[in-house]
Amino acid sequence: MGAEDFGERLKAQALGPLWTVLADALTPTPRPREVAHAWHWPTVRPLLYESLERVSAAEAERRVLVLQNPGLPGPTACTETLYAGIQIIGPGEVARTHRHTPNALRFIMEGTGAVTTVDGERLVMERGDLVTTPTWTWHDHGNGGDEPVVWLDGLDIPLVQSLSAMFFEPYPEPQQPVTLPAGHSRHRYGMGLRPAFEGFPHPYSPLLSYPYREARAALAAVAAADRGSPWDGVRMEYTNPLSGGSVLPTLDAYLQWIPPGAVLQPVRRSSSSVYLGVEGHGVITIDGTAFPWGVNDVVVVPSWAEVQHQNPGGEPAVLFSFSNSPVLRPFGLYRETGA
Ligand code: 1HN
């Protein structure tokens, strides 16, 4: 009996020969299926506003255009581990309360007047603010203003799915009650102080909002005094004030300043990332392909792709980004070149 027959007999017993597949499994460097891609705001914006007419927030649960990576089969995958989408909420609308095991962060792109409530704390959302809804926190959004509000959602959905750790629960009412005073988490954890009379038992940052006014001022001040790293320029990480670590257990987030005329050095990382243009414009070159970006454009960077930032303009360029590096680091799986 030949090798073919042996293969068939193994297969019939739910067995397989490792020696025929080992080279595909043990690749010298990562071979992600996600590809580099850019979504440009002038293209996305009219489609997003069209979705406002086509589906109500109540029907949709969340009215989002998912940034679907062209290299990945799943409907909710921007990279093998990261989800990204652009959400729009119209005036007077409510995105009803629910909770789930995936962690979420939001970066506000345009519009004012929206609020989100996270485990009883109401948080206002202004352009450039970072707001988090950590794992298993009740969250709902509302728009009490008179214009649509748009934000980038970043979640760890494909990671949670791959671990078969998805749980989801709707709240019995559309909106949860606001039970905490305004500024609750900020007063407790955002002032360089923490309550000495109680602990915080969760694996995520107790700060749920990082206002752009403050983050931008810090970024500009640091950039005025420092060139930052050769490959990132002045990149500041949003941190958990209790640990100094990432803002969410599975997602980190950054605000980055690239000075006018800068051509930074290339770098590879074993994390995958999603970038959002916040101010000015620039170019991200990924494995030799230039992706020019402007305000509210989104660019996805695959694992181990060579990334190079440039700012050919005369104004500073500001980028927001998030990545899955917190999942890699504790297990010794995080690598970067140049460091
Ligand atoms: C979700 O809960 C939100 O709360 C946004 O705004 C996007 C994508 C998939 C699953 C849950 C939100 C989401 C999501």
Boltz pocket constraint, residues with backbone or C-beta under 6 A from the ligand:
constraints:
  - pocket:
      binder: B
      contacts: [[A, 62], [A, 64], [A, 85], [A, 87], [A, 95], [A, 100], [A, 104], [A, 139], [A, 141], [A, 153], [A, 155], [A, 157]]
      max_distance: 6.0
